[in-house]
Amino acid sequence: MKLNTVLILLTLWVPAAFCSNGQVAARVNGEEISQLRLERYFAEYLEDQGRAVASIRSPSAYKQLRKAALDALIDKELLWQEAVRRGVVISDATVQSQVDQTRQAMGGAQVFARRLEDAGFDEAAYIEYTRRDLAAQKMFSELTRVSEPDEQQVHAFFEEYRAQMIRPEEIQVRHILIKVPQGADASTVTSARLRLEAMRKRIAEGADFASVARSESEDASASQGGDLGYFPRGRMQPEFEAAAFALAPGAVSEPVRTAVGWHLIYLQNRMEAADVTEEQGLDMVRAYLARQKQVKARLQVLAQLRSSNRIERIDDD
């Protein structure tokens, strides 16, 4: 768990008496989820997505994200209540071990106690939160347990998609572009080519291709030293691609003409096409199908819990 969100998470399942500010965001079977819980969880929810409240300009987007955060809180409360109904027990030793790990990660007992106090909580409340968290996690794990994918399905899926598991040949290139407008006269075309030939000579005499690209190229990639990254066949203009794939690593092409101008191409690296073995492919398919079954099971479990429990959403009004 990220240390800067540990204290935010303290409010997720702490009993309502600890965190109610008189305003309610939702009720799950009469159990209140306070606006305070929602506000603190919303901050953590956005952080996990790499976002901040200030970055959300659209009121509709803000409302949608806040609704998703409340949905998550409701699901957590449903799982906790289901764990209670089914008698899920988390031992004191397991809870204490988890608390001890958090205390140690935060820098020791004094720092841990001070952070709890600053947030308005004590260790007993945090222990209660941890117990509920672990119980809900265990409940969710038990409810969404799925069997291994059927081997017949695994083999059929592998045969159908095997061709897509082959990694095509890819090359990494840098290039220098001197643009030539469509319909340019012969002298303009020749002038651009001669500029590139002069650069090619400098590079052959020891100049760094990337440095020359930064100072001379007219392409957007100039600031990256002309680096175009890795790409397979079929991504670039035909003339450019033919010249690039014909090079040996470390070689520089002659000037190459395309619809946008003249290029010098430097082949930095080549990755040959690679196929997966049948064993590797079947393992990949098993893992993929298992993930799909798990996702489906989780969605079904949460949908069932929502439909069979009494949920009152007040924040949406």
FITIBA-920253 format. One record per residue (C-alpha): residue number from 1; x, y, z. Coordinates in steps of 0.2 Angstrom, whole numbers, plus 5000, padded with zeros to 4 digits. Example, Ala and Ser with C-alpha at 12.3 -4.5 7.8 and 13.67 -1.06 7.14 Angstrom:
<sites>
 num   px   py   pz
   1 5062 4978 5039
   2 5068 4995 5036
</sites>
This chain:
<sites>
 num   px   py   pz
   1 5000 5000 5000
   2 5007 5017 4996
   3 5012 5026 5012
   4 5004 5043 5007
   5 4987 5034 5005
   6 4987 5024 5021
   7 4979 5037 5031
   8 4966 5041 5018
   9 4961 5023 5018
  10 4958 5023 5036
  11 4941 5031 5033
  12 4935 5017 5021
  13 4927 5005 5033
  14 4929 5013 5050
  15 4913 5012 5059
  16 4901 5027 5055
  17 4903 5034 5073
  18 4922 5038 5070
  19 4919 5047 5054
  20 4902 5054 5051
  21 4901 5072 5049
  22 4882 5073 5048
  23 4881 5071 5030
  24 4878 5055 5021
  25 4883 5049 5004
  26 4875 5032 5004
  27 4867 5019 5015
  28 4870 5000 5013
  29 4857 4990 5022
  30 4855 5005 5034
  31 4874 5007 5037
  32 4880 5025 5032
  33 4894 5029 5021
  34 4898 5047 5026
  35 4902 5061 5014
  36 4919 5062 5024
  37 4923 5044 5019
  38 4918 5048 5001
  39 4929 5063 5000
  40 4944 5055 5007
  41 4942 5039 4996
  42 4939 5050 4981
  43 4956 5058 4983
  44 4964 5041 4984
  45 4953 5035 4969
  46 4960 5049 4958
  47 4977 5047 4964
  48 4977 5029 4959
  49 4972 5035 4941
  50 4986 5047 4941
  51 4974 5062 4942
  52 4970 5076 4954
  53 4954 5085 4957
  54 4961 5102 4950
  55 4965 5093 4933
  56 4946 5089 4930
  57 4939 5103 4920
  58 4923 5095 4915
  59 4909 5095 4928
  60 4901 5079 4920
  61 4918 5070 4921
  62 4920 5075 4939
  63 4902 5069 4943
  64 4906 5053 4934
  65 4922 5050 4943
  66 4914 5054 4960
  67 4900 5042 4956
  68 4913 5028 4952
  69 4922 5031 4968
  70 4906 5030 4978
  71 4902 5013 4968
  72 4918 5006 4974
  73 4915 5011 4992
  74 4898 5003 4991
  75 4905 4987 4985
  76 4918 4987 4999
  77 4904 4989 5012
  78 4894 4975 5003
  79 4909 4964 5004
  80 4912 4968 5022
  81 4894 4965 5027
  82 4894 4948 5017
  83 4909 4943 5026
  84 4900 4946 5043
  85 4885 4937 5037
  86 4896 4922 5032
  87 4906 4922 5048
  88 4923 4926 5040
  89 4936 4927 5053
  90 4953 4936 5052
  91 4964 4931 5066
  92 4971 4943 5078
  93 4989 4937 5073
  94 4985 4941 5055
  95 4978 4958 5058
  96 4993 4962 5070
  97 5005 4956 5057
  98 4998 4968 5044
  99 4998 4983 5056
 100 5016 4979 5061
 101 5021 4979 5042
 102 5012 4996 5039
 103 5020 5003 5055
 104 5037 4998 5050
 105 5035 5004 5032
 106 5030 5021 5039
 107 5046 5023 5049
 108 5042 5016 5066
 109 5030 5017 5080
 110 5032 5036 5084
 111 5029 5041 5066
 112 5015 5029 5064
 113 5006 5035 5080
 114 5009 5054 5075
 115 5002 5051 5058
 116 4987 5042 5065
 117 4984 5056 5078
 118 4986 5070 5064
 119 4972 5061 5054
 120 4961 5060 5070
 121 4962 5042 5073
 122 4970 5030 5085
 123 4978 5013 5083
 124 4962 5004 5088
 125 4953 5012 5074
 126 4966 5007 5062
 127 4966 4989 5068
 128 4948 4988 5065
 129 4950 4995 5048
 130 4963 4982 5044
 131 4952 4968 5050
 132 4938 4974 5039
 133 4949 4976 5024
 134 4957 4959 5026
 135 4939 4951 5029
 136 4932 4959 5013
 137 4947 4954 5003
 138 4945 4936 5009
 139 4926 4936 5005
 140 4929 4943 4988
 141 4942 4930 4984
 142 4931 4916 4990
 143 4916 4922 4980
 144 4926 4924 4964
 145 4935 4908 4965
 146 4935 4900 4947
 147 4941 4884 4940
 148 4955 4882 4928
 149 4951 4885 4909
 150 4945 4870 4900
 151 4960 4862 4890
 152 4950 4859 4875
 153 4945 4878 4875
 154 4963 4882 4878
 155 4970 4872 4863
 156 4956 4879 4852
 157 4960 4897 4856
 158 4978 4894 4853
 159 4975 4887 4836
 160 4964 4901 4831
 161 4975 4915 4837
 162 4993 4907 4835
 163 4997 4918 4820
 164 4994 4934 4831
 165 5007 4928 4844
 166 5021 4929 4831
 167 5031 4944 4834
 168 5036 4952 4817
 169 5053 4958 4812
 170 5056 4976 4819
 171 5069 4988 4816
 172 5074 5004 4826
 173 5080 5018 4815
 174 5085 5036 4816
 175 5083 5048 4801
 176 5086 5065 4795
 177 5073 5074 4784
 178 5075 5088 4773
 179 5058 5093 4767
 180 5054 5096 4749
 181 5037 5103 4744
 182 5026 5094 4732
 183 5029 5101 4715
 184 5045 5108 4719
 185 5057 5113 4704
 186 5072 5102 4700
 187 5084 5114 4708
 188 5075 5113 4725
 189 5075 5094 4724
 190 5093 5093 4720
 191 5098 5106 4733
 192 5090 5096 4747
 193 5098 5080 4741
 194 5115 5088 4741
 195 5113 5094 4759
 196 5110 5077 4764
 197 5125 5070 4755
 198 5135 5083 4764
 199 5128 5077 4780
 200 5131 5059 4776
 201 5149 5063 4772
 202 5151 5071 4789
 203 5144 5056 4798
 204 5155 5044 4788
 205 5170 5055 4794
 206 5165 5052 4812
 207 5150 5064 4816
 208 5137 5057 4827
 209 5121 5054 4818
 210 5109 5059 4832
 211 5119 5075 4834
 212 5117 5080 4816
 213 5099 5075 4816
 214 5096 5087 4831
 215 5104 5102 4822
 216 5099 5098 4804
 217 5083 5088 4803
 218 5067 5096 4798
 219 5056 5082 4806
 220 5047 5082 4822
 221 5059 5068 4828
 222 5074 5080 4827
 223 5074 5084 4846
 224 5075 5065 4849
 225 5090 5064 4838
 226 5079 5057 4824
 227 5074 5042 4833
 228 5058 5034 4826
 229 5059 5019 4838
 230 5055 5001 4833
 231 5042 4998 4819
 232 5038 4983 4808
 233 5035 4982 4790
 234 5019 4992 4784
 235 5021 5007 4795
 236 5031 5019 4785
 237 5031 5025 4767
 238 5036 5012 4755
 239 5052 5020 4749
 240 5058 5024 4767
 241 5053 5006 4773
 242 5062 4997 4758
 243 5078 5007 4761
 244 5078 5005 4780
 245 5075 4986 4781
 246 5089 4984 4768
 247 5102 4991 4780
 248 5113 4982 4791
 249 5114 4988 4809
 250 5125 5003 4810
 251 5124 5007 4792
 252 5118 5024 4785
 253 5108 5024 4769
 254 5110 5035 4753
 255 5098 5049 4752
 256 5080 5042 4750
 257 5066 5052 4742
 258 5048 5050 4748
 259 5033 5061 4746
 260 5039 5073 4760
 261 5057 5075 4755
 262 5074 5067 4756
 263 5079 5056 4771
 264 5095 5049 4778
 265 5092 5033 4787
 266 5102 5025 4801
 267 5098 5007 4806
 268 5101 5007 4825
 269 5095 4989 4829
 270 5085 4975 4822
 271 5074 4962 4830
 272 5071 4946 4820
 273 5054 4939 4819
 274 5050 4927 4833
 275 5037 4913 4836
 276 5031 4906 4852
 277 5033 4888 4855
 278 5017 4878 4858
 279 5020 4876 4876
 280 5023 4895 4878
 281 5008 4899 4868
 282 4997 4887 4878
 283 5003 4895 4894
 284 4999 4912 4888
 285 4981 4907 4883
 286 4978 4898 4900
 287 4983 4914 4909
 288 4973 4925 4897
 289 4957 4914 4899
 290 4959 4913 4918
 291 4960 4932 4919
 292 4944 4933 4908
 293 4935 4921 4919
 294 4941 4930 4935
 295 4935 4947 4928
 296 4918 4940 4923
 297 4916 4932 4940
 298 4920 4948 4949
 299 4908 4958 4939
 300 4894 4944 4942
 301 4897 4944 4961
 302 4897 4962 4963
 303 4881 4964 4953
 304 4873 4950 4963
 305 4877 4959 4979
 306 4871 4975 4973
 307 4854 4968 4968
 308 4851 4958 4984
 309 4855 4971 4996
 310 4847 4988 5000
 311 4857 5002 4994
 312 4852 5021 4995
 313 4863 5033 4985
 314 4861 5050 4992
 315 4876 5059 4984
 316 4869 5056 4967
 317 4854 5066 4970
</sites>
